[in-house]
Amino acid sequence: MAVTREQVAEIYVATFNRAPDSAGLDYWASTALSIEEIAQSFFEQDETQEKYPDTLSNALFVDEVYNNVYNHSGDPEGAAYWIAELDNGTPRNVMIIAMVNGAQGTDQDTLDNKVEVGLYFADNGTLLSYDQSIEVMEGVTSDDATVESAIAEVDAWSAAVQTIPLTIEIDAIVGTDLDNTITALVAADPSDTTLNPEDTIDGGGSDNRLALTNEAVVETTTLLSHMSSVATLAYTNSATGVQTIDTAGTTGVQTIEMYGESDDETVFANVVNIVNLELNGASATTRIDYTVATIINDDNMNIVNSSMETQVV
């Protein structure tokens, strides 16, 4: 039997206590994997391994999962049972499934409410951030009123995002004080491409994104030559052939989000500052080529692989 979106959202809640992103939710719900296999796959991801390192004791892990699912620590008997099970070799993902399946009473209400909020976020907050997927869960309890509050929060966040589309002409974009999402396309027909090397993009506000979709049918190099004050590059790749995004002349990017199911490599070239990389549903190799001046710094690069199978970076 195919898994449902609700089941996948339950695993997101139990494992991460956050709402699923839209691409990740759709990816896992469309696989042929069972819900048990999906829970196991989550524990192969960098996000999970960072949240639950091998050095984390089973007692602390049990407490984390109880709070993720039920918003409270386990009763002494239940917690002791799971600590013993894990100590005796039961995989942690097995406990995740058991906690989801074992919810009842107000605990079931809490989980149901978190799932409802998570699905709303995935469906209506596609331009929102990873941090917001965590924040939206913070006030959700067994009380239905907290669902209404969380949904209102998602709506308010989304309303604060201004979408600015690039055109096939040469654009000079200056964002507003609102959070801006600038949309751009590399099209199968080059005459329909809206991201041009001569475009200038100034994000303006404090939390800005360039949502770049690539539908090219041949190997392509796309130039981001004049972009500043855009913190997130959200790249959706459905192209054919190796795709290079040359960011020479771009400053201020802090996070690169990868989406799409292209089987061909994506290269981000001439990156001038250390970025965080979030992988959401992409299946091929992603390569970040930093400038020499960048790699001599002491900054760390964080990778979150939140919704996919093993990926090469």
TADA-V911663 format. One line per field, one symbol per residue. phi: phi as a letter, one per 40 degrees, with the letter a starting at -180 (. if undefined). A space follows every 50 residues. Layout:
phi=???
This chain:
phi=.ccbcccccccdcccbfaccccccccccccccccccccdccdccccdccc cbcdcccccccdcdcdcdcbgacccdcccccccccccchccccccdcccc cccagccccccdcccccccccccbbcccbdccccccccbcbccccccccc cccccccccccccbccbcccbbbbcccccbbcbabbcccdcccbcbdccb bbcgccbbbbcbbbbcbbdbbbcbcabafbcbbcbbbbcbgcbbbccdgb bgcbbbbbbhbccbcbbbbfccacbcbbbbgcbbcbbbbccdcccccccb ccbbbcaacdbcb
